[in-house]
Amino acid sequence: MGGGGQYPYPKYVWSPTGGWWGRPAAWKANTAVLGVAMLGAAYLVGLAGEARAERPFIDAQREINKRAQAIKAKAEAEAQAAS
């Protein structure tokens, strides 16, 4: 099964994917290094995006929370005064 062995091929042909039956000696290490580099690049892109992000509703949410806390405090004070 498998259609036979590897047939002769020209040694001078180069291909970025390894050409015929390309088996780089350190493919595991190369893959690990590239994976770490890609994760690092993705992390840096994420940091850059986070630094440039605009969140216009944060201040509005804080104001809403302050008002809600003030209303709650007022209601608690009235409840204590009534009892």
C-alpha positions in Angstrom: 0.0 0.0 0.0 1.1 3.6 -0.4 1.9 3.5 -4.1 5.6 2.7 -3.8 8.6 4.4 -2.5 10.0 7.8 -3.0 11.2 8.3 -6.6 14.3 10.3 -7.5 13.9 14.0 -7.7 16.2 16.9 -8.6 18.3 18.2 -5.7 18.5 21.8 -6.9 14.8 22.5 -6.7 13.9 24.8 -3.7 10.4 25.4 -2.4 9.3 27.4 0.7 7.2 24.4 1.8 10.2 22.1 1.7 9.9 20.7 -1.8 9.6 17.0 -2.3 9.4 15.2 1.0 10.6 18.1 3.0 11.4 17.1 6.6 13.2 19.9 8.4 15.4 18.6 11.2 14.2 21.0 13.9 10.5 21.4 12.9 9.2 21.1 16.5 11.5 23.8 17.8 10.8 26.0 14.8 7.0 25.6 15.3 7.3 26.4 19.0 9.4 29.5 18.4 6.9 30.7 15.7 4.0 30.0 18.0 5.5 32.0 20.9 6.3 34.8 18.5 2.7 34.8 17.2 1.3 34.9 20.7 3.6 37.7 21.6 2.5 39.7 18.6 -1.1 39.1 19.3 -0.6 40.2 22.9 1.1 43.5 21.7 -1.7 44.1 19.2 -4.2 43.6 22.0 -2.4 46.1 24.3 -2.3 48.6 21.5 -6.0 48.2 20.8 -6.8 48.5 24.5 -4.8 51.7 24.8 -6.7 53.3 21.9 -10.2 52.0 22.9 -12.8 54.6 23.8 -15.5 53.9 26.3 -17.9 56.8 26.3 -20.5 55.1 28.5 -18.2 54.5 31.5 -18.8 58.0 32.9 -22.5 57.7 32.4 -22.6 54.4 34.2 -20.7 55.8 37.1 -23.2 58.7 37.3 -26.1 56.2 37.3 -24.5 54.2 40.1 -23.9 57.3 42.2 -27.5 58.3 41.8 -28.7 54.8 42.7 -26.6 54.8 45.8 -27.8 58.2 46.8 -31.5 57.1 46.4 -30.8 53.9 48.4 -29.0 55.8 51.2 -31.9 58.3 51.4 -34.4 55.4 51.6 -32.4 53.7 54.4 -32.1 57.0 56.3 -35.9 57.5 56.0 -36.6 54.0 57.2 -34.3 54.4 60.2 -36.0 57.8 61.0 -39.4 56.2 60.8 -38.6 53.4 63.2 
